[in-house]
Every structure is written in C-alpha cells, then in structure tokens.
C-alpha cells in the first residue's frame, strides 16, 4: 500500500522568494516519486520524477526535489518564484515492484504575490 | 494519436440522465487511469486498468459509476442517474507501465449536471 500527503492545500509566496511545497509518502517498498503541475486551464504535466538514480532531481522551470528516505519526504523547491509558477502541484508515488497504480496527493495550489 | 484524447471536452446533462465519457490512450500504453477533480479540489482516483489484469475499482464512489476497457485500447467511464455532486472534470491518463512510468494526461471532460 502507498499514500501521499501534501501539507498545505494553498501556499502563497512573494515573487522572487523561495518556493517550498511539501510531500511525504508512505510505501512498503522502494518508491518512484513524481511531481506534476497543472497550470490554469491546462492538463497535468510531469514536472520531475525520482527513480533512484539520484536523490536530488532537477525538473523543468527551475524546480527540483530531494528524496529523503529517512524523512519519507520528496519536497519540491525553487529558489526564486516567478509569476508564471502559479499553478496546482501534485505529488505522486508508485511502487518499483509490480504494477502498482500511481497514487496522487490532494494537491497544493501555489499563488505568487507580486 | 500523439496524446491522450478525451471526449467530449464538455458535457452538460440533466440530473438523472446517464453519461458516457471516452478516453483514447496513447497507443501501446498498458496502464490507464480515471481521476475526478471537483472544483477547487485535488485529484480523486476512480479506477485503474493495467493490461489484461482485473481493474482496480477501489476509487469508484458508488455503483452508479462503471468503466470498461478492452485490451489496451479505448476506455469508457459511465455514470448512471447523474447527480449534481457528479459535476467535475474527469481526467484520463495512460502510461507505458505504472512502474516508474510517466503518466500522460488528457485535457479532461468537464461534466456539469444541472
């Protein structure tokens, strides 16, 4: 069984400030972890994914996430927020063993304050 | 096709009527998911198909909801006797395999029950 918890359904940051979106997972086997982004009026698209090659994963648009096994976390960060980062972000987990489905968190809506 | 295609893109129906939503996954993708996204809320898992295995129907909210998929082709999600709380965007996604597989999402079907 696996699950994802995203802390904070809404996060607001000032333009230029650090973005930190939190994701904690639960998995009985080593996981694959993903961040997806949904821009307004658009479909979901993959931002980045962790597949055990490296604990720090870089994605598109300057985002990165670090896999911390000891904390069962996969938080998403960006050093300097841009107005175009306003979107909804979803963390997801799947198992590395067998055909486990992709399980999503409930999402975090990021608002950028000018 | 080049991406996951969903039809119709918008559907307005009267309460009590049945609706059928269609998803054309990317050719060759063995895994197919249906999710629901209510206004202002996160992704709600509905059902998951993986190849010829029995589908995971654990997310279907009631027996009014059902979904079919023949092999690795088109899937249809049927909602019988629609209720106003069924109003949402219904998203379909497919991937080559759920193990580390990147999921590609369709644009969704916006269902409004009046």
Interface residues (C-beta under 8 A of the other chain):
Chain A: X6 X9 X32 X34 X36 X42 X43 X44 X45 X46 X49 X51 X88 X90 X92 X94 X95 X96 X97 X98 X99 X100 X101 X102 X103 X104 X105 X106 X107
Chain B: X31 X33 X35 X41 X42 X43 X45 X48 X50 X51 X53 X56 X91 X93 X95 X97 X98 X99 X100 X101 X102 X103 X105 X106 X107 X108
